[in-house]
Amino acid sequence: MKRRDFISLAGALVLTACGGEAPGFRNTDLSSGQLFPRATLYDGQGRARSFEEFRGKAVIVFFGYTSCPDICPSALRKYASLLRTLRDRDAARVQVIFISVDPERDTPERTDTFAKWFHPDFLGLSGTEEQVAEVARQFKVVYGKKEIGGGMAYVIDHTAAAYVLDPTGQLRLMLAETAPLEPIIADLQSLLTAP
């Protein structure tokens, strides 16, 4: 299966499982799942981090890996641009978290350094294969190794969407790889101003 086909299929499965767009949001609404994801992963200083510590913020979660040749750098550049576009007050209430699905190569330090290369406020997290798999399962993220020739040995096909937790920690949105900034900003502002 080609990489883009795999990613499109994974996205379609998520849409089928969670429903389409709701009238209140411009991106895919996942609110009906009533999911409050839990995780313990590690940052670049080796500290255990969890989603709970970001209560009060909208959290954009993206799964990828540091050797990713295209999708991950493009996504992180987009979310860095999003933070620069938001008003300072709103930007301070948005946290972008990059979670590596390649713990074999991506130490927490390497993952965090990679994320911060795109924006100093980004947080890169990694952990054991089991810890990463458990977090990915909660988001219904699909990923898998694909052997290739050359020095890299393998690449990882993975879901290209990002996910948004609201300030209470509930999973609310899926952001498609191709989602433009304007609707993302509108949805974030809705989440940040909700009672």
Phi and psi in degrees as GROMACS dihedral restraints (atoms count N, CA, C in turn):
[ dihedral_restraints ]
;  ai    aj    ak    al  type     phi  dphi    fc
    3     4     5     6     1   -70.5    20    10
    4     5     6     7     1   152.5    20    10
    6     7     8     9     1   -55.4    20    10
    7     8     9    10     1   -49.7    20    10
    9    10    11    12     1   -63.5    20    10
   10    11    12    13     1   -38.1    20    10
   12    13    14    15     1   -63.5    20    10
   13    14    15    16     1   -42.3    20    10
   15    16    17    18     1   -60.2    20    10
   16    17    18    19     1   -45.6    20    10
   18    19    20    21     1   -68.1    20    10
   19    20    21    22     1   -40.2    20    10
   21    22    23    24     1   -63.8    20    10
   22    23    24    25     1   -40.8    20    10
   24    25    26    27     1   -63.9    20    10
   25    26    27    28     1   -43.6    20    10
   27    28    29    30     1   -60.5    20    10
   28    29    30    31     1   -43.1    20    10
   30    31    32    33     1   -63.5    20    10
   31    32    33    34     1   -39.9    20    10
   33    34    35    36     1   -64.9    20    10
   34    35    36    37     1   -38.8    20    10
   36    37    38    39     1   -62.8    20    10
   37    38    39    40     1   -41.2    20    10
   39    40    41    42     1   -63.9    20    10
   40    41    42    43     1   -42.7    20    10
   42    43    44    45     1   -63.7    20    10
   43    44    45    46     1   -40.5    20    10
   45    46    47    48     1   -64.1    20    10
   46    47    48    49     1   -41.0    20    10
   48    49    50    51     1   -73.1    20    10
   49    50    51    52     1   -29.7    20    10
   51    52    53    54     1  -113.5    20    10
   52    53    54    55     1    -4.7    20    10
   54    55    56    57     1    94.3    20    10
   55    56    57    58     1   173.0    20    10
   57    58    59    60     1   -95.9    20    10
   58    59    60    61     1  -156.7    20    10
   60    61    62    63     1   -74.0    20    10
   61    62    63    64     1   139.1    20    10
   63    64    65    66     1   -95.8    20    10
   64    65    66    67     1   155.2    20    10
   66    67    68    69     1   -59.5    20    10
   67    68    69    70     1   -29.0    20    10
   69    70    71    72     1   -76.0    20    10
   70    71    72    73     1   -21.3    20    10
   72    73    74    75     1  -121.8    20    10
   73    74    75    76     1   155.3    20    10
   75    76    77    78     1   -94.8    20    10
   76    77    78    79     1   -14.4    20    10
   78    79    80    81     1  -108.4    20    10
   79    80    81    82     1   177.5    20    10
   81    82    83    84     1   -68.9    20    10
   82    83    84    85     1   121.4    20    10
   84    85    86    87     1   -84.4    20    10
   85    86    87    88     1   122.1    20    10
   87    88    89    90     1  -110.2    20    10
   88    89    90    91     1    12.6    20    10
   90    91    92    93     1   -58.8    20    10
   91    92    93    94     1   -32.6    20    10
   93    94    95    96     1   -64.5    20    10
   94    95    96    97     1   -19.0    20    10
   96    97    98    99     1   -72.1    20    10
   97    98    99   100     1   -15.3    20    10
   99   100   101   102     1    50.0    20    10
  100   101   102   103     1    41.8    20    10
  102   103   104   105     1  -100.5    20    10
  103   104   105   106     1   131.0    20    10
  105   106   107   108     1  -116.3    20    10
  106   107   108   109     1    89.6    20    10
  108   109   110   111     1   -58.9    20    10
  109   110   111   112     1   145.9    20    10
  111   112   113   114     1  -121.1    20    10
  112   113   114   115     1   143.4    20    10
  114   115   116   117     1  -158.6    20    10
  115   116   117   118     1   148.4    20    10
  117   118   119   120     1  -131.2    20    10
  118   119   120   121     1   106.7    20    10
  120   121   122   123     1  -128.4    20    10
  121   122   123   124     1   178.2    20    10
  123   124   125   126     1  -122.9    20    10
  124   125   126   127     1   140.7    20    10
  126   127   128   129     1   -91.4    20    10
  127   128   129   130     1  -174.5    20    10
  129   130   131   132     1   -65.0    20    10
  130   131   132   133     1   -18.6    20    10
  132   133   134   135     1   -96.9    20    10
  133   134   135   136     1     5.6    20    10
  135   136   137   138     1    81.0    20    10
  136   137   138   139     1    10.7    20    10
  138   139   140   141     1   -83.2    20    10
  139   140   141   142     1   140.0    20    10
  141   142   143   144     1   -70.9    20    10
  142   143   144   145     1   131.7    20    10
  144   145   146   147     1  -127.0    20    10
  145   146   147   148     1   150.5    20    10
  147   148   149   150     1  -140.1    20    10
  148   149   150   151     1   161.0    20    10
  150   151   152   153     1   -64.2    20    10
  151   152   153   154     1   -29.8    20    10
  153   154   155   156     1   -58.0    20    10
  154   155   156   157     1   -30.1    20    10
  156   157   158   159     1   -71.6    20    10
  157   158   159   160     1    -8.9    20    10
  159   160   161   162     1  -103.9    20    10
  160   161   162   163     1    15.2    20    10
  162   163   164   165     1   -55.4    20    10
  163   164   165   166     1   139.1    20    10
  165   166   167   168     1    98.2    20    10
  166   167   168   169     1   -10.5    20    10
  168   169   170   171     1  -119.1    20    10
  169   170   171   172     1   156.7    20    10
  171   172   173   174     1   -85.3    20    10
  172   173   174   175     1   132.1    20    10
  174   175   176   177     1  -116.7    20    10
  175   176   177   178     1   121.5    20    10
  177   178   179   180     1   -95.8    20    10
  178   179   180   181     1   121.3    20    10
  180   181   182   183     1  -112.5    20    10
  181   182   183   184     1   125.4    20    10
  183   184   185   186     1  -127.2    20    10
  184   185   186   187     1   131.1    20    10
  186   187   188   189     1  -100.8    20    10
  187   188   189   190     1   131.2    20    10
  189   190   191   192     1  -166.9    20    10
  190   191   192   193     1  -153.1    20    10
  192   193   194   195     1  -156.9    20    10
  193   194   195   196     1   156.1    20    10
  195   196   197   198     1   -72.7    20    10
  196   197   198   199     1   -21.2    20    10
  198   199   200   201     1   -91.5    20    10
  199   200   201   202     1     4.9    20    10
  201   202   203   204     1   -59.5    20    10
  202   203   204   205     1   126.7    20    10
  204   205   206   207     1   -79.3    20    10
  205   206   207   208     1   -20.0    20    10
  207   208   209   210     1  -144.7    20    10
  208   209   210   211     1   -57.9    20    10
  210   211   212   213     1   -62.4    20    10
  211   212   213   214     1   -47.0    20    10
  213   214   215   216     1   -65.9    20    10
  214   215   216   217     1   -48.7    20    10
  216   217   218   219     1   -59.9    20    10
  217   218   219   220     1   -39.3    20    10
  219   220   221   222     1   -63.4    20    10
  220   221   222   223     1   -44.0    20    10
  222   223   224   225     1   -64.6    20    10
  223   224   225   226     1   -45.3    20    10
  225   226   227   228     1   -68.0    20    10
  226   227   228   229     1   -34.7    20    10
  228   229   230   231     1   -62.8    20    10
  229   230   231   232     1   -40.9    20    10
  231   232   233   234     1   -62.7    20    10
  232   233   234   235     1   -44.7    20    10
  234   235   236   237     1   -73.6    20    10
  235   236   237   238     1   -26.0    20    10
  237   238   239   240     1   -67.3    20    10
  238   239   240   241     1   -41.9    20    10
  240   241   242   243     1   -63.2    20    10
  241   242   243   244     1   -38.2    20    10
  243   244   245   246     1   -60.4    20    10
  244   245   246   247     1   -47.1    20    10
  246   247   248   249     1   -62.5    20    10
  247   248   249   250     1   -37.3    20    10
  249   250   251   252     1   -69.6    20    10
  250   251   252   253     1   -26.6    20    10
  252   253   254   255     1   -80.4    20    10
  253   254   255   256     1   -31.4    20    10
  255   256   257   258     1   -67.3    20    10
  256   257   258   259     1   151.7    20    10
  258   259   260   261     1   -60.5    20    10
  259   260   261   262     1   151.3    20    10
  261   262   263   264     1   -53.4    20    10
  262   263   264   265     1   -42.6    20    10
  264   265   266   267     1   -61.5    20    10
  265   266   267   268     1   -42.4    20    10
  267   268   269   270     1   -73.0    20    10
  268   269   270   271     1   -40.4    20    10
  270   271   272   273     1   -59.8    20    10
  271   272   273   274     1   -35.8    20    10
  273   274   275   276     1   -68.3    20    10
  274   275   276   277     1   -16.7    20    10
  276   277   278   279     1  -105.0    20    10
  277   278   279   280     1    15.8    20    10
  279   280   281   282     1  -122.5    20    10
  280   281   282   283     1   128.6    20    10
  282   283   284   285     1  -118.4    20    10
  283   284   285   286     1   127.0    20    10
  285   286   287   288     1   -99.6    20    10
  286   287   288   289     1   127.5    20    10
  288   289   290   291     1  -120.4    20    10
  289   290   291   292     1   125.8    20    10
  291   292   293   294     1  -105.3    20    10
  292   293   294   295     1   120.1    20    10
  294   295   296   297     1  -111.1    20    10
  295   296   297   298     1   123.4    20    10
  297   298   299   300     1   -78.0    20    10
  298   299   300   301     1   133.7    20    10
  300   301   302   303     1   -99.5    20    10
  301   302   303   304     1    16.0    20    10
  303   304   305   306     1  -127.4    20    10
  304   305   306   307     1    61.4    20    10
  306   307   308   309     1   -64.4    20    10
  307   308   309   310     1   -16.7    20    10
  309   310   311   312     1   -62.4    20    10
  310   311   312   313     1   -38.5    20    10
  312   313   314   315     1  -105.4    20    10
  313   314   315   316     1   -30.3    20    10
  315   316   317   318     1   -96.0    20    10
  316   317   318   319     1    97.7    20    10
  318   319   320   321     1   -68.6    20    10
  319   320   321   322     1   163.4    20    10
  321   322   323   324     1   -56.9    20    10
  322   323   324   325     1   -39.9    20    10
  324   325   326   327     1   -63.3    20    10
  325   326   327   328     1   -45.8    20    10
  327   328   329   330     1   -63.8    20    10
  328   329   330   331     1   -41.5    20    10
  330   331   332   333     1   -64.2    20    10
  331   332   333   334     1   -44.6    20    10
  333   334   335   336     1   -68.0    20    10
  334   335   336   337     1   -40.4    20    10
  336   337   338   339     1   -60.9    20    10
  337   338   339   340     1   -43.1    20    10
  339   340   341   342     1   -61.5    20    10
  340   341   342   343     1   -47.7    20    10
  342   343   344   345     1   -61.9    20    10
  343   344   345   346     1   -43.5    20    10
  345   346   347   348     1   -70.7    20    10
  346   347   348   349     1   -18.1    20    10
  348   349   350   351     1   -63.2    20    10
  349   350   351   352     1   -30.6    20    10
  351   352   353   354     1   -84.7    20    10
  352   353   354   355     1   -35.3    20    10
  354   355   356   357     1  -161.0    20    10
  355   356   357   358     1   133.0    20    10
  357   358   359   360     1   -64.1    20    10
  358   359   360   361     1   -19.3    20    10
  360   361   362   363     1   -90.3    20    10
  361   362   363   364     1    -6.3    20    10
  363   364   365   366     1   -68.8    20    10
  364   365   366   367     1   153.0    20    10
  366   367   368   369     1  -122.8    20    10
  367   368   369   370     1   124.1    20    10
  369   370   371   372     1  -102.3    20    10
  370   371   372   373     1   132.2    20    10
  372   373   374   375     1  -128.8    20    10
  373   374   375   376     1   146.3    20    10
  375   376   377   378     1  -146.5    20    10
  376   377   378   379     1   178.5    20    10
  378   379   380   381     1  -172.9    20    10
  379   380   381   382     1  -157.8    20    10
  381   382   383   384     1   -75.3    20    10
  382   383   384   385     1   166.9    20    10
  384   385   386   387     1   -58.3    20    10
  385   386   387   388     1   -39.6    20    10
  387   388   389   390     1   -67.3    20    10
  388   389   390   391     1   -42.1    20    10
  390   391   392   393     1   -63.8    20    10
  391   392   393   394     1   -44.2    20    10
  393   394   395   396     1   -65.2    20    10
  394   395   396   397     1   -43.6    20    10
  396   397   398   399     1   -60.9    20    10
  397   398   399   400     1   -38.3    20    10
  399   400   401   402     1   -66.3    20    10
  400   401   402   403     1   -41.9    20    10
  402   403   404   405     1   -66.4    20    10
  403   404   405   406     1   -46.6    20    10
  405   406   407   408     1   -58.9    20    10
  406   407   408   409     1   -39.1    20    10
  408   409   410   411     1   -59.6    20    10
  409   410   411   412     1   -40.2    20    10
  411   412   413   414     1   -63.3    20    10
  412   413   414   415     1   -33.8    20    10
  414   415   416   417     1   -90.5    20    10
  415   416   417   418     1    -2.4    20    10
  417   418   419   420     1    61.4    20    10
  418   419   420   421     1    33.7    20    10
  420   421   422   423     1   -80.8    20    10
  421   422   423   424     1   134.3    20    10
  423   424   425   426     1  -108.0    20    10
  424   425   426   427     1   134.1    20    10
  426   427   428   429     1  -153.3    20    10
  427   428   429   430     1   155.5    20    10
  429   430   431   432     1  -166.3    20    10
  430   431   432   433     1   147.5    20    10
  432   433   434   435     1   -73.3    20    10
  433   434   435   436     1   143.2    20    10
  435   436   437   438     1  -131.4    20    10
  436   437   438   439     1   116.3    20    10
  438   439   440   441     1   -68.0    20    10
  439   440   441   442     1   138.5    20    10
  441   442   443   444     1  -137.4    20    10
  442   443   444   445     1   164.6    20    10
  444   445   446   447     1   -80.3    20    10
  445   446   447   448     1   169.9    20    10
  447   448   449   450     1    92.2    20    10
  448   449   450   451     1  -172.4    20    10
  450   451   452   453     1   -68.0    20    10
  451   452   453   454     1   -26.2    20    10
  453   454   455   456     1   -73.7    20    10
  454   455   456   457     1   -27.5    20    10
  456   457   458   459     1    72.8    20    10
  457   458   459   460     1   -42.2    20    10
  459   460   461   462     1  -156.3    20    10
  460   461   462   463     1   157.6    20    10
  462   463   464   465     1  -120.1    20    10
  463   464   465   466     1   171.3    20    10
  465   466   467   468     1  -124.5    20    10
  466   467   468   469     1   119.6    20    10
  468   469   470   471     1   -78.0    20    10
  469   470   471   472     1   133.1    20    10
  471   472   473   474     1  -151.0    20    10
  472   473   474   475     1   157.8    20    10
  474   475   476   477     1   -56.2    20    10
  475   476   477   478     1   133.6    20    10
  477   478   479   480     1   -97.8    20    10
  478   479   480   481     1    -1.4    20    10
  480   481   482   483     1   -79.6    20    10
  481   482   483   484     1   160.4    20    10
  483   484   485   486     1  -111.9    20    10
  484   485   486   487     1   165.8    20    10
  486   487   488   489     1  -130.8    20    10
  487   488   489   490     1   148.9    20    10
  489   490   491   492     1  -122.6    20    10
  490   491   492   493     1   126.8    20    10
  492   493   494   495     1   -97.7    20    10
  493   494   495   496     1   139.9    20    10
  495   496   497   498     1   -81.8    20    10
  496   497   498   499     1   176.1    20    10
  498   499   500   501     1   -61.6    20    10
  499   500   501   502     1   -13.4    20    10
  501   502   503   504     1   -90.4    20    10
  502   503   504   505     1    -6.8    20    10
  504   505   506   507     1    96.3    20    10
  505   506   507   508     1     4.2    20    10
  507   508   509   510     1   -83.1    20    10
  508   509   510   511     1   138.5    20    10
  510   511   512   513     1   -69.2    20    10
  511   512   513   514     1   119.6    20    10
  513   514   515   516     1  -117.9    20    10
  514   515   516   517     1   -34.4    20    10
  516   517   518   519     1  -138.0    20    10
  517   518   519   520     1   150.8    20    10
  519   520   521   522     1  -113.1    20    10
  520   521   522   523     1   130.7    20    10
  522   523   524   525     1  -105.9    20    10
  523   524   525   526     1   114.3    20    10
  525   526   527   528     1   -63.6    20    10
  526   527   528   529     1   154.8    20    10
  528   529   530   531     1   -53.0    20    10
  529   530   531   532     1   -36.7    20    10
  531   532   533   534     1   -92.7    20    10
  532   533   534   535     1     4.5    20    10
  534   535   536   537     1   -61.6    20    10
  535   536   537   538     1   127.1    20    10
  537   538   539   540     1   -73.6    20    10
  538   539   540   541     1   163.1    20    10
  540   541   542   543     1   -65.1    20    10
  541   542   543   544     1   -41.2    20    10
  543   544   545   546     1   -57.3    20    10
  544   545   546   547     1   -48.6    20    10
  546   547   548   549     1   -66.9    20    10
  547   548   549   550     1   -31.3    20    10
  549   550   551   552     1   -65.0    20    10
  550   551   552   553     1   -45.4    20    10
  552   553   554   555     1   -60.9    20    10
  553   554   555   556     1   -43.4    20    10
  555   556   557   558     1   -61.5    20    10
  556   557   558   559     1   -42.9    20    10
  558   559   560   561     1   -67.9    20    10
  559   560   561   562     1   -39.6    20    10
  561   562   563   564     1   -62.7    20    10
  562   563   564   565     1   -42.6    20    10
  564   565   566   567     1   -64.0    20    10
  565   566   567   568     1   -36.6    20    10
  567   568   569   570     1   -62.7    20    10
  568   569   570   571     1   -43.5    20    10
  570   571   572   573     1   -66.5    20    10
  571   572   573   574     1   -37.5    20    10
  573   574   575   576     1   -75.4    20    10
  574   575   576   577     1   -21.9    20    10
  576   577   578   579     1  -103.4    20    10
  577   578   579   580     1    -1.2    20    10
  579   580   581   582     1   -65.5    20    10
  580   581   582   583     1   144.4    20    10
